[in-house]
Amino acid sequence: MDWKLMQTTAREKFKGACRVCPVCNGVVCSGEVPGMGGLGSGASFRNNIAALAAFKLNLRTVHSVSQPDLRCSVFGHELALPVLGAAIGGLAFNMNGAMSEADYAQTVVSGCAQAGTVCMTGDGPSPVTFESGLAAIRQAGGKGIPIIKPRDPERIVELARQAEAAGAIAFGIDIDAAALVNMTNAGQPVGPKSKQDLAYIKRHTSIPFIVKGIMTVDEAEACRDAGVDAIVVSNHGGRALDHTPGTAEVLPYIAEAVAEAPMQVWVDSGIRSGADVLKLLALGANAVLIGRPLAQGAVGGGVDGVATILDKLRNELTTAMILTGTARVSEVSADIIW
Ligand SMILES: Cc1cc2nc3c(=O)[nH]c(=O)nc-3n(C[C@H](O)[C@H](O)[C@H](O)COP(=O)(O)O)c2cc1C
């Protein structure tokens, strides 16, 4: 679909909640939470962008890689590209109601499924958020991953079982939402989880368990020890805590520390191009997630808009792989980083 039309439409429908800037870098929307921005000073959002920009790629063209393999395996499912959709909820207060919760979930889940990948769905104070995600995942034949707020472990297990019944390929918790006041104010307490809590959740569920919102080596190791199947190195797109480093800065240390574990390491926050994706794979990620760009695509162009965003990333990643001599997403060399 036409890029300019998609952006203009998105800008109109967001009614100021997102300005759909030429570069989505968290500058204009600093402090806009609720909204689409980064929390507080906006430093964590901007640090994500700056951290990625600080890594440079080695241009290499004396080789025979001309048709790189973008496929990626996630819990035994093959994805066409190593890019998943990130969970986004709270359309009414974050996006000025640009879409309904149900329409949004349906659009991003089916858009990602059509592009050969999967989308995560959100959770929030209103049950509509989680239920909309589950309904969309059910409709897509299970191609989706519901992310549950860090509620009481027993409640997480209950919701995870609903995810299992909907056929979801995995479920997760966004553990970095541990201090979300709108959940607590709505009488649905959230909080940090101990290693024992994580092990309890793993023991009482049967589909793969993802912990999203890990930013330090010791917590990645705790997740590994608790039997977690994948972590997402994430600062919630700069929306959890002000003044955190960018995810690209912490990823290499985390990936190295848990490299021998069967646990997958995913990453999100501030990823805007195929070159960004390739950098993060070179820094140790098995896959990445994108949030705001997908929201702009969904609001501006529905399922086609989501496909347009993923197509752009796929094309850019293909080009970047050719120009760094990277044959396969499953084997990206750290040496492509300058
Ligand atoms: C408006 C908005 C709502 C979000 N809601 C959720 C949510 O319900 N659950 C969750 O795990 N993450 C949520 N996130 C965080 C995203 O899943 C993801 O970590 C983040 O958007 C990645 O950064 P990016 O937008 O810069 O790509 C939300 C992000 C935004 C911008």
The ligand as an ORCA input file, in Angstrom:
! r2SCAN-3c Opt
* xyz 0 1
  C       0.867      2.171     23.306
  C       1.646      0.989     23.779
  C       0.996     -0.020     24.504
  C       1.698     -1.136     24.920
  N       1.033     -2.147     25.586
  C       1.714     -3.260     25.955
  C       1.044     -4.361     26.567
  O      -0.164     -4.373     26.805
  N       1.779     -5.458     26.885
  C       3.133     -5.526     26.631
  O       3.777     -6.536     26.905
  N       3.796     -4.488     26.069
  C       3.122     -3.379     25.701
  N       3.787     -2.364     25.079
  C       5.243     -2.493     24.801
  C       5.492     -3.217     23.468
  O       5.119     -4.571     23.535
  C       6.978     -3.187     23.063
  O       7.777     -3.656     24.115
  C       7.451     -1.796     22.642
  O       6.432     -1.099     21.972
  C       8.672     -1.945     21.745
  O       9.200     -0.710     21.384
  P       8.888      0.038     19.991
  O       7.474      0.479     20.071
  O       9.844      1.174     20.021
  O       9.127     -0.950     18.893
  C       3.085     -1.232     24.644
  C       3.734     -0.231     23.898
  C       3.017      0.874     23.460
  C       3.738      1.920     22.630
*
